[in-house]
Structures are given as structure tokens and as C-alpha cells.
Amino acid sequence: EPEVTQTPSHQVTQMGQEVILRCVPISNHLYFYWYRQILGQKVEFLVSFYNNEISEKSEIFDDQFSVERPDGSNFTLKIRSTKLEDSAMYFCASSVGLKAGYTFGSGTRLTVV
Amino acid sequence: GENVEQHPSTLSVQEGDSAVIKCTYSDSASNYFPWYKQELGKRPQLIIDIRSNVGEKKDQRIAVTLNKTAKHFSLHITETQPEDSAVYFCAGSPNDYKLSFGAGTTVTVRA
């Protein structure tokens, strides 16, 4: 079964540093998403991406965040200057179409110290 | 924006009994409602979804019902088994580009 792949699985970074989280969506999927989940809390929407541009973003997704699809396979989330409150599990997801079921990646656990 | 409320937050059932989780949503424009199961430390996995033109959908031991008038939808798991123990999230889609998740229900199936 096709999978969404995320790297790294764990990342520890110092406050103020930049991090890039990487995702390889399923190859025939057209819609890409980033969500985050703070430990023990609900999954929160960050951003959706289609046709090489952001379709929707949440209030969490401020100027410190950016996304990119640098080539035909990768989808990245960059946090420019990490804060302690950015510590969370970050899930990438992709879907073949709108309102089609998402496939989530296994997540990157980001810890900001 | 869309606000999805989910109840209960925890649910303990005896193996073989049924489990029911209920969600309400606020945005009447929402028309896609998936349910995800998340085992500890793992990714959320889609288990069933329903669209607003359907009132009920069933897949083996799992069923989902939707009441658009009341803006609520429910997940029903029958004949629960220990492997059903997980956190279950409901979600609503207020537009085409994002899901708003409920807070989750931790289901424990007692053997």
C-alpha cells in the first residue's frame, strides 16, 4: 500500500534555529497538507497546498512557517526561528482529490529546547 | 471557522460490547466527515468517512451516521475487540482544503 514518508522521525533543535521537515507524498496525489499535534491534544490544521501554491492556511501558520515543493516528489515545511511552543508532532498528509480521504505520514516529532 | 466538538473524551467498554462516539459541528457548509483512528505514537488512519448526501454508512463492524439538520454525526463500533483500543478523532471539512478535528476519544476495550 502506498505510504506518505516523512523525515526525520525525530528532530531536536535549539530555540531560534531553523528546521526543515520533509515529506514525500503518494505519487499520484495532488493535494498536500501539514498538520500538527501537540502531545495529548487534537490534530490541528496548518496548511494545504495544491498546484504549487498554498490553498488555505491557519492562524498558526504565520510568517515563521513556509512550505515548498522543490521538486516533483518532496513537500517541505520550514520553520524559520523555532519557539518552544512549536514542539509537537508534525504530520504531512496527501490526498488524490478534494474531500478524498487523507493518507497521513508517520510524523516528525519536533522538540525545541 | 468550523468548530468540531467530540464526546466523550474517554470511553471504556467490555470486549464484545458496542462503542459510540458523538461529534457536533458548527459550519452548515461542511459536507465531508471522516473518522480517524490513532494508536499510541502512530499516525492517524482513516477508518470511515461520510458525505452529507448520505445519512449512514457501514463497513463491517464500523458505522457512521450523519444528521445534517442537527449538525451531528456519530461513530458506532460493534462487537468491540482489544485491537479497537485507540484514540478516535472525528473531523469536519468546512471547505475543500482543510479538516477541523475534534479533540479525540480514548477508547479502551477491556478483555
gemmi code that builds the backbone of each chain (N, CA, C; Angstrom):
import gemmi

chains = {
    "A": [
        ("GLU", (0.851, -1.194, 0.000), (0.000, 0.000, 0.000), (0.888, 1.245, 0.000)),
        ("PRO", (0.588, 2.230, -0.846), (1.413, 3.439, -0.904), (1.410, 4.166, 0.434)),
        ("GLU", (2.544, 4.794, 0.744), (2.672, 5.496, 2.011), (3.178, 6.906, 1.800)),
        ("VAL", (2.858, 7.762, 2.746), (3.458, 9.082, 2.821), (4.667, 8.954, 3.744)),
        ("THR", (5.817, 9.370, 3.275), (7.062, 9.204, 4.028), (7.517, 10.534, 4.579)),
        ("GLN", (7.862, 10.537, 5.868), (8.350, 11.763, 6.492), (9.721, 11.539, 7.108)),
        ("THR", (10.578, 12.537, 6.950), (11.899, 12.501, 7.595), (12.232, 13.876, 8.164)),
        ("PRO", (12.971, 13.958, 9.267), (13.332, 12.822, 10.110), (12.151, 12.391, 10.972)),
        ("SER", (12.286, 11.297, 11.687), (11.212, 10.884, 12.587), (11.257, 11.689, 13.882)),
        ("HIS", (12.458, 12.078, 14.279), (12.624, 12.919, 15.466), (13.617, 14.024, 15.143)),
        ("GLN", (13.352, 15.197, 15.664), (14.286, 16.304, 15.492), (14.285, 17.129, 16.773)),
        ("VAL", (15.480, 17.351, 17.292), (15.642, 18.225, 18.445), (16.411, 19.449, 17.968)),
        ("THR", (15.898, 20.611, 18.290), (16.545, 21.829, 17.820), (16.536, 22.875, 18.920)),
        ("GLN", (17.471, 23.788, 18.841), (17.509, 24.872, 19.823), (16.576, 25.987, 19.399)),
        ("MET", (15.999, 26.618, 20.373), (15.106, 27.748, 20.139), (15.815, 28.775, 19.261)),
        ("GLY", (15.075, 29.265, 18.255), (15.647, 30.257, 17.351), (16.263, 29.678, 16.098)),
        ("GLN", (16.479, 28.361, 16.094), (17.061, 27.735, 14.919), (15.987, 27.443, 13.874)),
        ("GLU", (16.429, 27.288, 12.649), (15.541, 26.929, 11.551), (15.486, 25.407, 11.417)),
        ("VAL", (14.303, 24.889, 11.121), (14.182, 23.458, 10.847), (13.408, 23.257, 9.549)),
        ("ILE", (13.729, 22.200, 8.875), (13.000, 21.805, 7.672), (12.530, 20.375, 7.858)),
        ("LEU", (11.238, 20.204, 7.765), (10.642, 18.880, 7.862), (10.286, 18.424, 6.448)),
        ("ARG", (10.606, 17.184, 6.166), (10.458, 16.710, 4.791), (9.407, 15.629, 4.676)),
        ("CYS", (8.771, 15.631, 3.528), (7.678, 14.694, 3.269), (7.737, 14.268, 1.814)),
        ("VAL", (7.460, 13.014, 1.575), (7.274, 12.534, 0.205), (5.847, 12.013, 0.119)),
        ("PRO", (4.955, 12.783, -0.503), (3.562, 12.341, -0.625), (3.432, 11.147, -1.566)),
        ("ILE", (2.262, 10.572, -1.593), (1.984, 9.482, -2.524), (2.007, 10.041, -3.945)),
        ("SER", (2.581, 9.295, -4.849), (2.977, 9.853, -6.144), (1.818, 10.391, -6.986)),
        ("ASN", (0.655, 9.800, -6.925), (-0.439, 10.295, -7.762), (-1.369, 11.248, -7.021)),
        ("HIS", (-0.981, 11.637, -5.818), (-1.795, 12.579, -5.059), (-1.477, 14.000, -5.486)),
        ("LEU", (-2.494, 14.854, -5.418), (-2.353, 16.221, -5.911), (-2.451, 17.270, -4.812)),
        ("TYR", (-2.985, 16.871, -3.660), (-3.220, 17.814, -2.569), (-2.339, 17.421, -1.393)),
        ("PHE", (-1.696, 18.402, -0.811), (-0.730, 18.131, 0.243), (-1.040, 19.025, 1.433)),
        ("TYR", (-0.770, 18.486, 2.617), (-1.164, 19.167, 3.846), (-0.094, 18.991, 4.919)),
        ("TRP", (-0.049, 19.963, 5.811), (0.683, 19.808, 7.061), (-0.275, 20.038, 8.210)),
        ("TYR", (-0.215, 19.136, 9.165), (-0.962, 19.243, 10.406), (0.027, 19.078, 11.552)),
        ("ARG", (-0.364, 19.546, 12.724), (0.488, 19.285, 13.881), (-0.377, 18.814, 15.042)),
        ("GLN", (0.268, 18.104, 15.946), (-0.429, 17.593, 17.124), (0.483, 17.770, 18.332)),
        ("ILE", (0.121, 18.717, 19.181), (0.823, 18.862, 20.448), (0.444, 17.671, 21.315)),
        ("LEU", (1.390, 17.193, 22.104), (1.207, 15.951, 22.863), (-0.105, 15.939, 23.628)),
        ("GLY", (-0.920, 14.925, 23.351), (-2.173, 14.742, 24.071), (-3.313, 15.614, 23.591)),
        ("GLN", (-3.088, 16.369, 22.538), (-4.127, 17.280, 22.058), (-4.619, 16.868, 20.664)),
        ("LYS", (-5.529, 17.663, 20.143), (-6.125, 17.338, 18.848), (-5.157, 17.647, 17.711)),
        ("VAL", (-5.458, 17.071, 16.579), (-4.699, 17.354, 15.363), (-5.153, 18.715, 14.834)),
        ("GLU", (-4.197, 19.591, 14.543), (-4.518, 20.955, 14.103), (-4.028, 21.195, 12.685)),
        ("PHE", (-4.871, 21.801, 11.898), (-4.523, 22.124, 10.524), (-3.504, 23.264, 10.475)),
        ("LEU", (-2.506, 23.115, 9.624), (-1.558, 24.202, 9.393), (-1.747, 24.809, 8.001)),
        ("VAL", (-1.660, 23.966, 6.972), (-1.641, 24.495, 5.612), (-2.014, 23.413, 4.615)),
        ("SER", (-2.641, 23.833, 3.525), (-2.875, 22.933, 2.403), (-2.237, 23.529, 1.158)),
        ("PHE", (-1.895, 22.673, 0.217), (-1.072, 23.078, -0.918), (-1.545, 22.315, -2.130)),
        ("TYR", (-1.778, 23.067, -3.200), (-2.232, 22.444, -4.438), (-1.726, 23.260, -5.600)),
        ("ASN", (-1.293, 22.584, -6.635), (-0.866, 23.259, -7.858), (0.214, 24.302, -7.567)),
        ("ASN", (1.136, 23.911, -6.701), (2.304, 24.734, -6.369), (1.981, 26.034, -5.647)),
        ("GLU", (0.845, 26.060, -4.976), (0.582, 27.226, -4.149), (-0.271, 26.850, -2.948)),
        ("ILE", (-0.208, 27.704, -1.943), (-0.982, 27.475, -0.736), (-2.464, 27.707, -1.039)),
        ("SER", (-3.300, 26.728, -0.669), (-4.741, 26.851, -0.861), (-5.408, 27.472, 0.356)),
        ("GLU", (-4.923, 27.079, 1.520), (-5.518, 27.546, 2.761), (-4.461, 27.433, 3.842)),
        ("LYS", (-4.494, 28.337, 4.804), (-3.588, 28.222, 5.946), (-4.315, 28.665, 7.199)),
        ("SER", (-3.864, 28.171, 8.331), (-4.494, 28.522, 9.594), (-3.752, 29.697, 10.227)),
        ("GLU", (-4.325, 30.159, 11.332), (-3.696, 31.281, 12.040), (-2.380, 30.866, 12.687)),
        ("ILE", (-2.196, 29.551, 12.858), (-0.928, 29.061, 13.396), (0.191, 29.298, 12.384)),
        ("PHE", (-0.144, 29.172, 11.132), (0.825, 29.246, 10.033), (1.159, 30.711, 9.767)),
        ("ASP", (2.029, 31.264, 10.634), (2.382, 32.678, 10.469), (3.636, 32.823, 9.612)),
        ("ASP", (4.238, 33.993, 9.657), (5.381, 34.287, 8.782), (6.598, 33.423, 9.075)),
        ("GLN", (6.595, 32.751, 10.219), (7.721, 31.880, 10.549), (7.662, 30.549, 9.796)),
        ("PHE", (6.509, 30.249, 9.219), (6.318, 28.989, 8.521), (6.321, 29.211, 7.010)),
        ("SER", (6.812, 28.235, 6.305), (6.693, 28.247, 4.850), (6.681, 26.809, 4.350)),
        ("VAL", (6.104, 26.622, 3.179), (6.089, 25.302, 2.555), (6.615, 25.434, 1.138)),
        ("GLU", (7.108, 24.305, 0.666), (7.699, 24.301, -0.659), (7.598, 22.901, -1.241)),
        ("ARG", (7.445, 22.876, -2.554), (7.541, 21.596, -3.259), (8.707, 21.770, -4.227)),
        ("PRO", (9.925, 21.511, -3.751), (11.122, 21.866, -4.524), (11.316, 21.026, -5.782)),
        ("ASP", (10.697, 19.864, -5.805), (10.818, 19.023, -6.998), (9.511, 18.246, -7.128)),
        ("GLY", (9.501, 17.238, -7.961), (8.252, 16.535, -8.209), (7.824, 15.573, -7.123)),
        ("SER", (8.677, 15.405, -6.098), (8.327, 14.393, -5.114), (8.303, 14.897, -3.678)),
        ("ASN", (9.117, 15.887, -3.334), (9.196, 16.322, -1.945), (8.254, 17.472, -1.635)),
        ("PHE", (7.841, 17.524, -0.383), (6.997, 18.618, 0.122), (7.556, 18.958, 1.490)),
        ("THR", (8.017, 20.198, 1.671), (8.720, 20.531, 2.899), (7.987, 21.605, 3.694)),
        ("LEU", (8.178, 21.551, 5.004), (7.696, 22.582, 5.919), (8.923, 23.177, 6.594)),
        ("LYS", (9.071, 24.485, 6.491), (10.193, 25.160, 7.129), (9.667, 26.044, 8.248)),
        ("ILE", (10.318, 25.958, 9.390), (10.050, 26.883, 10.489), (11.313, 27.698, 10.659)),
        ("ARG", (11.197, 28.994, 10.454), (12.390, 29.852, 10.353), (13.111, 30.025, 11.678)),
        ("SER", (12.409, 30.340, 12.698), (13.001, 30.608, 14.003), (12.126, 29.920, 15.044)),
        ("THR", (12.518, 28.712, 15.415), (11.642, 27.885, 16.250), (11.468, 28.464, 17.642)),
        ("LYS", (10.257, 28.227, 18.175), (9.926, 28.622, 19.531), (9.621, 27.350, 20.332)),
        ("LEU", (9.663, 27.481, 21.643), (9.373, 26.322, 22.490), (8.006, 25.730, 22.166)),
        ("GLU", (7.040, 26.611, 21.899), (5.674, 26.151, 21.637), (5.495, 25.485, 20.277)),
        ("ASP", (6.544, 25.467, 19.473), (6.485, 24.726, 18.210), (6.721, 23.231, 18.415)),
        ("SER", (7.086, 22.851, 19.622), (7.298, 21.428, 19.916), (5.989, 20.675, 19.734)),
        ("ALA", (6.002, 19.684, 18.864), (4.792, 18.943, 18.524), (5.167, 17.822, 17.569)),
        ("MET", (4.179, 16.989, 17.277), (4.320, 16.022, 16.195), (3.756, 16.689, 14.949)),
        ("TYR", (4.509, 16.706, 13.895), (4.079, 17.306, 12.634), (3.779, 16.195, 11.639)),
        ("PHE", (2.558, 16.209, 11.157), (2.123, 15.199, 10.193), (1.950, 15.832, 8.818)),
        ("CYS", (2.531, 15.206, 7.840), (2.263, 15.520, 6.449), (1.141, 14.597, 5.987)),
        ("ALA", (0.313, 15.053, 5.082), (-0.743, 14.213, 4.522), (-0.915, 14.550, 3.054)),
        ("SER", (-1.451, 13.619, 2.320), (-1.770, 13.894, 0.920), (-3.077, 13.212, 0.569)),
        ("SER", (-3.711, 13.724, -0.480), (-4.950, 13.122, -0.956), (-5.001, 13.245, -2.470)),
        ("VAL", (-5.753, 12.334, -3.068), (-5.809, 12.310, -4.528), (-6.721, 13.413, -5.051)),
        ("GLY", (-7.687, 13.820, -4.218), (-8.607, 14.855, -4.649), (-9.206, 15.556, -3.453)),
        ("LEU", (-9.990, 16.557, -3.722), (-10.659, 17.278, -2.653), (-11.672, 16.369, -1.985)),
        ("LYS", (-11.709, 16.425, -0.685), (-12.628, 15.637, 0.107), (-12.453, 14.149, -0.160)),
        ("ALA", (-11.276, 13.773, -0.554), (-10.908, 12.366, -0.585), (-10.171, 12.088, 0.717)),
        ("GLY", (-10.169, 10.844, 1.118), (-9.504, 10.508, 2.363), (-8.026, 10.849, 2.330)),
        ("TYR", (-7.573, 11.422, 3.436), (-6.158, 11.739, 3.549), (-5.391, 10.470, 3.894)),
        ("THR", (-4.140, 10.422, 3.446), (-3.176, 9.478, 3.973), (-2.137, 10.287, 4.723)),
        ("PHE", (-2.012, 9.995, 6.000), (-1.046, 10.699, 6.823), (0.302, 9.980, 6.811)),
        ("GLY", (1.368, 10.762, 6.905), (2.680, 10.192, 7.135), (2.821, 9.802, 8.600)),
        ("SER", (3.941, 9.208, 8.926), (4.166, 8.719, 10.285), (4.600, 9.818, 11.245)),
        ("GLY", (4.840, 11.008, 10.726), (5.087, 12.149, 11.586), (6.548, 12.420, 11.885)),
        ("THR", (6.828, 13.679, 12.199), (8.136, 14.096, 12.718), (7.894, 14.704, 14.084)),
        ("ARG", (8.535, 14.131, 15.082), (8.418, 14.714, 16.425), (9.476, 15.783, 16.578)),
        ("LEU", (9.021, 17.018, 16.676), (9.928, 18.149, 16.822), (9.964, 18.580, 18.281)),
        ("THR", (11.160, 18.649, 18.806), (11.350, 19.132, 20.181), (12.253, 20.349, 20.130)),
        ("VAL", (11.729, 21.467, 20.624), (12.506, 22.702, 20.665), (12.965, 22.923, 22.113)),
        ("VAL", (14.269, 23.056, 22.285), (14.811, 23.207, 23.651), (15.465, 24.579, 23.840)),
    ],
    "B": [
        ("GLY", (-14.744, 30.055, 11.950), (-14.424, 28.817, 11.273), (-15.163, 27.644, 11.869)),
        ("GLU", (-14.924, 26.477, 11.303), (-15.586, 25.261, 11.764), (-15.083, 24.868, 13.150)),
        ("ASN", (-16.020, 24.478, 14.016), (-15.693, 24.001, 15.350), (-16.322, 22.632, 15.536)),
        ("VAL", (-15.502, 21.633, 15.749), (-15.994, 20.269, 15.918), (-15.814, 19.866, 17.379)),
        ("GLU", (-16.911, 19.497, 18.009), (-16.892, 19.041, 19.393), (-17.099, 17.536, 19.418)),
        ("GLN", (-16.368, 16.861, 20.287), (-16.402, 15.391, 20.319), (-16.602, 14.925, 21.754)),
        ("HIS", (-17.467, 13.919, 21.913), (-17.766, 13.363, 23.237), (-17.974, 11.853, 23.128)),
        ("PRO", (-17.606, 11.073, 24.128), (-16.891, 11.506, 25.331), (-15.394, 11.628, 25.067)),
        ("SER", (-14.651, 12.097, 26.017), (-13.206, 12.182, 25.853), (-12.555, 10.830, 26.123)),
        ("THR", (-13.166, 10.036, 26.996), (-12.691, 8.672, 27.238), (-13.882, 7.741, 27.271)),
        ("LEU", (-13.651, 6.512, 26.852), (-14.723, 5.523, 26.779), (-14.127, 4.148, 27.048)),
        ("SER", (-14.644, 3.481, 28.056), (-14.188, 2.145, 28.393), (-15.337, 1.174, 28.180)),
        ("VAL", (-15.111, 0.143, 27.395), (-16.169, -0.822, 27.112), (-15.636, -2.233, 27.301)),
        ("GLN", (-16.544, -3.130, 27.588), (-16.199, -4.538, 27.715), (-16.095, -5.137, 26.313)),
        ("GLU", (-15.126, -5.989, 26.133), (-14.977, -6.663, 24.842), (-16.303, -7.278, 24.410)),
        ("GLY", (-16.666, -7.023, 23.162), (-17.924, -7.550, 22.637), (-19.071, -6.552, 22.690)),
        ("ASP", (-18.940, -5.540, 23.544), (-19.973, -4.505, 23.610), (-19.762, -3.487, 22.492)),
        ("SER", (-20.712, -2.571, 22.373), (-20.624, -1.516, 21.357), (-20.055, -0.240, 21.960)),
        ("ALA", (-19.440, 0.540, 21.097), (-18.919, 1.848, 21.491), (-19.517, 2.893, 20.558)),
        ("VAL", (-19.918, 4.012, 21.129), (-20.493, 5.092, 20.333), (-19.788, 6.397, 20.680)),
        ("ILE", (-19.343, 7.097, 19.678), (-18.686, 8.398, 19.847), (-19.484, 9.418, 19.040)),
        ("LYS", (-19.725, 10.567, 19.665), (-20.574, 11.568, 19.026), (-19.808, 12.865, 18.770)),
        ("CYS", (-20.097, 13.473, 17.639), (-19.478, 14.752, 17.293), (-20.536, 15.716, 16.780)),
        ("THR", (-20.333, 16.980, 17.084), (-21.173, 18.031, 16.520), (-20.275, 19.004, 15.766)),
        ("TYR", (-20.860, 19.674, 14.799), (-20.095, 20.657, 14.047), (-20.898, 21.942, 13.941)),
        ("SER", (-20.200, 23.024, 13.621), (-20.853, 24.330, 13.665), (-21.168, 24.898, 12.278)),
        ("ASP", (-20.357, 24.543, 11.286), (-20.488, 25.153, 9.966), (-21.418, 24.318, 9.083)),
        ("SER", (-22.588, 24.852, 8.790), (-23.561, 24.109, 7.996), (-23.064, 23.828, 6.578)),
        ("ALA", (-22.001, 24.504, 6.155), (-21.439, 24.251, 4.826), (-20.581, 22.991, 4.789)),
        ("SER", (-20.205, 22.476, 5.955), (-19.383, 21.260, 5.985), (-20.144, 20.104, 5.372)),
        ("ASN", (-19.474, 19.342, 4.530), (-20.174, 18.234, 3.881), (-19.317, 16.988, 3.739)),
        ("TYR", (-18.235, 16.922, 4.503), (-17.394, 15.727, 4.472), (-16.910, 15.467, 5.892)),
        ("PHE", (-17.137, 14.230, 6.369), (-16.878, 13.929, 7.783), (-16.139, 12.597, 7.895)),
        ("PRO", (-14.831, 12.648, 8.015), (-14.050, 11.415, 8.183), (-13.823, 11.102, 9.654)),
        ("TRP", (-13.526, 9.860, 9.928), (-13.129, 9.404, 11.252), (-11.747, 8.758, 11.141)),
        ("TYR", (-10.893, 9.118, 12.109), (-9.538, 8.585, 12.121), (-9.284, 7.835, 13.419)),
        ("LYS", (-8.495, 6.788, 13.301), (-8.064, 6.014, 14.460), (-6.562, 6.237, 14.616)),
        ("GLN", (-6.143, 6.539, 15.836), (-4.727, 6.776, 16.082), (-4.265, 5.910, 17.249)),
        ("GLU", (-3.422, 4.966, 16.957), (-2.815, 4.167, 18.012), (-1.624, 4.936, 18.575)),
        ("LEU", (-1.241, 4.584, 19.772), (-0.240, 5.345, 20.515), (1.043, 5.498, 19.706)),
        ("GLY", (1.442, 6.742, 19.486), (2.690, 7.023, 18.792), (2.650, 6.816, 17.299)),
        ("LYS", (1.463, 6.578, 16.758), (1.375, 6.299, 15.321), (0.561, 7.371, 14.604)),
        ("ARG", (0.508, 7.252, 13.310), (-0.213, 8.228, 12.502), (-1.708, 8.009, 12.578)),
        ("PRO", (-2.505, 9.063, 12.384), (-3.959, 8.866, 12.259), (-4.252, 8.088, 10.976)),
        ("GLN", (-5.176, 7.151, 11.071), (-5.554, 6.365, 9.899), (-7.050, 6.481, 9.673)),
        ("LEU", (-7.403, 6.764, 8.442), (-8.811, 6.889, 8.080), (-9.495, 5.538, 8.219)),
        ("ILE", (-10.597, 5.507, 8.959), (-11.324, 4.248, 9.108), (-12.662, 4.261, 8.382)),
        ("ILE", (-13.273, 5.420, 8.295), (-14.528, 5.537, 7.574), (-14.822, 7.012, 7.371)),
        ("ASP", (-15.553, 7.340, 6.339), (-15.963, 8.724, 6.130), (-17.372, 8.759, 5.566)),
        ("ILE", (-18.002, 9.896, 5.699), (-19.358, 10.054, 5.197), (-19.496, 11.443, 4.605)),
        ("ARG", (-20.297, 11.521, 3.566), (-20.537, 12.803, 2.922), (-21.977, 13.204, 3.165)),
        ("SER", (-22.256, 14.471, 3.033), (-23.530, 14.995, 3.524), (-24.727, 14.545, 2.710)),
        ("ASN", (-24.529, 13.899, 1.613), (-25.679, 13.393, 0.873), (-26.060, 11.979, 1.301)),
        ("VAL", (-25.387, 11.480, 2.344), (-25.667, 10.131, 2.839), (-25.949, 10.223, 4.329)),
        ("GLY", (-26.933, 9.466, 4.825), (-27.267, 9.528, 6.242), (-26.526, 8.509, 7.079)),
        ("GLU", (-26.140, 7.401, 6.461), (-25.484, 6.338, 7.205), (-24.579, 5.556, 6.271)),
        ("LYS", (-23.486, 5.072, 6.849), (-22.555, 4.267, 6.075), (-21.979, 3.203, 6.984)),
        ("LYS", (-21.824, 2.010, 6.457), (-21.360, 0.908, 7.287), (-20.209, 0.180, 6.605)),
        ("ASP", (-19.252, -0.243, 7.425), (-18.138, -1.032, 6.911), (-17.805, -2.062, 7.972)),
        ("GLN", (-18.320, -3.243, 7.823), (-18.133, -4.351, 8.758), (-18.611, -3.942, 10.147)),
        ("ARG", (-17.738, -3.838, 11.128), (-18.187, -3.534, 12.493), (-18.287, -2.039, 12.770)),
        ("ILE", (-17.972, -1.237, 11.776), (-17.963, 0.215, 11.975), (-19.074, 0.852, 11.159)),
        ("ALA", (-19.764, 1.789, 11.768), (-20.798, 2.530, 11.061), (-20.739, 3.988, 11.486)),
        ("VAL", (-21.127, 4.849, 10.572), (-21.206, 6.271, 10.888), (-22.576, 6.771, 10.461)),
        ("THR", (-23.161, 7.622, 11.289), (-24.443, 8.233, 10.962), (-24.275, 9.736, 10.953)),
        ("LEU", (-25.062, 10.396, 10.150), (-24.977, 11.845, 9.998), (-26.378, 12.439, 10.045)),
        ("ASN", (-26.540, 13.456, 10.869), (-27.791, 14.198, 10.938), (-27.472, 15.648, 10.597)),
        ("LYS", (-27.731, 16.023, 9.352), (-27.370, 17.367, 8.901), (-28.199, 18.446, 9.584)),
        ("THR", (-29.439, 18.138, 9.865), (-30.318, 19.134, 10.482), (-29.792, 19.509, 11.861)),
        ("ALA", (-29.400, 18.495, 12.599), (-28.897, 18.718, 13.949), (-27.402, 18.994, 13.966)),
        ("LYS", (-26.758, 18.840, 12.851), (-25.309, 19.029, 12.726), (-24.544, 18.141, 13.690)),
        ("HIS", (-24.888, 16.860, 13.655), (-24.073, 15.936, 14.418), (-23.911, 14.619, 13.676)),
        ("PHE", (-22.825, 13.947, 13.988), (-22.514, 12.663, 13.379), (-21.869, 11.769, 14.428)),
        ("SER", (-22.031, 10.490, 14.246), (-21.607, 9.531, 15.273), (-20.882, 8.347, 14.652)),
        ("LEU", (-19.984, 7.785, 15.432), (-19.273, 6.562, 15.058), (-19.756, 5.446, 15.961)),
        ("HIS", (-20.092, 4.327, 15.359), (-20.545, 3.170, 16.111), (-19.606, 2.003, 15.810)),
        ("ILE", (-19.077, 1.413, 16.869), (-18.251, 0.218, 16.707), (-18.961, -0.908, 17.433)),
        ("THR", (-19.294, -1.952, 16.706), (-19.979, -3.091, 17.325), (-18.988, -4.218, 17.585)),
        ("GLU", (-19.368, -5.087, 18.504), (-18.544, -6.265, 18.839), (-17.081, -5.879, 19.036)),
        ("THR", (-16.867, -4.940, 19.934), (-15.521, -4.395, 20.118), (-14.514, -5.474, 20.502)),
        ("GLN", (-13.288, -5.249, 20.029), (-12.181, -6.168, 20.288), (-11.024, -5.373, 20.885)),
        ("PRO", (-10.101, -6.035, 21.580), (-8.978, -5.297, 22.194), (-8.220, -4.427, 21.205)),
        ("GLU", (-8.122, -4.863, 19.958), (-7.382, -4.071, 18.967), (-8.119, -2.799, 18.534)),
        ("ASP", (-9.355, -2.644, 19.001), (-10.074, -1.388, 18.754), (-9.628, -0.292, 19.716)),
        ("SER", (-8.858, -0.662, 20.736), (-8.380, 0.336, 21.695), (-7.447, 1.317, 20.989)),
        ("ALA", (-7.789, 2.602, 21.052), (-7.036, 3.648, 20.362), (-7.701, 4.980, 20.665)),
        ("VAL", (-7.145, 6.046, 20.106), (-7.805, 7.345, 20.136), (-8.503, 7.545, 18.795)),
        ("TYR", (-9.748, 7.918, 18.852), (-10.546, 8.142, 17.645), (-10.839, 9.634, 17.509)),
        ("PHE", (-10.605, 10.141, 16.317), (-10.870, 11.547, 16.030), (-11.935, 11.665, 14.945)),
        ("CYS", (-12.908, 12.523, 15.193), (-13.816, 12.895, 14.122), (-13.291, 14.186, 13.499)),
        ("ALA", (-13.751, 14.495, 12.323), (-13.340, 15.725, 11.655), (-14.446, 16.180, 10.722)),
        ("GLY", (-14.454, 17.473, 10.477), (-15.371, 18.058, 9.520), (-14.599, 18.891, 8.532)),
        ("SER", (-15.143, 18.990, 7.341), (-14.465, 19.755, 6.300), (-15.291, 20.996, 5.969)),
        ("PRO", (-14.860, 22.158, 6.473), (-15.613, 23.386, 6.234), (-15.411, 23.950, 4.836)),
        ("ASN", (-14.361, 23.552, 4.192), (-14.156, 23.929, 2.788), (-13.390, 22.803, 2.140)),
        ("ASP", (-12.916, 23.027, 0.986), (-12.295, 21.921, 0.260), (-10.860, 21.642, 0.670)),
        ("TYR", (-10.297, 22.485, 1.514), (-8.843, 22.427, 1.684), (-8.369, 22.108, 3.088)),
        ("LYS", (-9.270, 21.858, 4.033), (-8.763, 21.513, 5.350), (-9.803, 20.731, 6.126)),
        ("LEU", (-9.317, 20.039, 7.139), (-10.167, 19.338, 8.081), (-10.037, 19.990, 9.448)),
        ("SER", (-11.160, 20.104, 10.144), (-11.135, 20.531, 11.538), (-11.428, 19.313, 12.393)),
        ("PHE", (-10.516, 18.992, 13.276), (-10.621, 17.771, 14.065), (-11.287, 18.026, 15.410)),
        ("GLY", (-11.972, 16.996, 15.901), (-12.424, 17.001, 17.281), (-11.257, 16.713, 18.204)),
        ("ALA", (-11.526, 16.766, 19.501), (-10.460, 16.633, 20.489), (-10.040, 15.192, 20.731)),
        ("GLY", (-10.802, 14.239, 20.202), (-10.413, 12.841, 20.329), (-11.124, 12.119, 21.456)),
        ("THR", (-11.319, 10.824, 21.260), (-11.895, 9.949, 22.280), (-10.955, 8.777, 22.475)),
        ("THR", (-10.511, 8.589, 23.693), (-9.657, 7.443, 24.000), (-10.544, 6.265, 24.350)),
        ("VAL", (-10.527, 5.263, 23.492), (-11.351, 4.074, 23.685), (-10.484, 2.954, 24.240)),
        ("THR", (-10.950, 2.387, 25.332), (-10.268, 1.239, 25.936), (-11.242, 0.070, 25.935)),
        ("VAL", (-10.843, -1.021, 25.325), (-11.672, -2.223, 25.305), (-11.102, -3.202, 26.318)),
        ("ARG", (-11.896, -3.529, 27.332), (-11.460, -4.419, 28.412), (-11.714, -5.863, 28.015)),
        ("ALA", (-10.684, -6.669, 28.152), (-10.828, -8.083, 27.780), (-11.637, -8.850, 28.824)),
    ],
}
model = gemmi.Model(1)
for chain_id, residues in chains.items():
    chain = gemmi.Chain(chain_id)
    for i, (resn, *xyz) in enumerate(residues, 1):
        res = gemmi.Residue()
        res.name, res.seqid = resn, gemmi.SeqId(i, " ")
        for name, pos in zip(("N", "CA", "C"), xyz):
            atom = gemmi.Atom()
            atom.name, atom.element = name, gemmi.Element(name[0])
            atom.pos, atom.b_iso = gemmi.Position(*pos), 0.0
            res.add_atom(atom)
        chain.add_residue(res)
    model.add_chain(chain)
structure = gemmi.Structure()
structure.add_model(model)
structure.setup_entities()
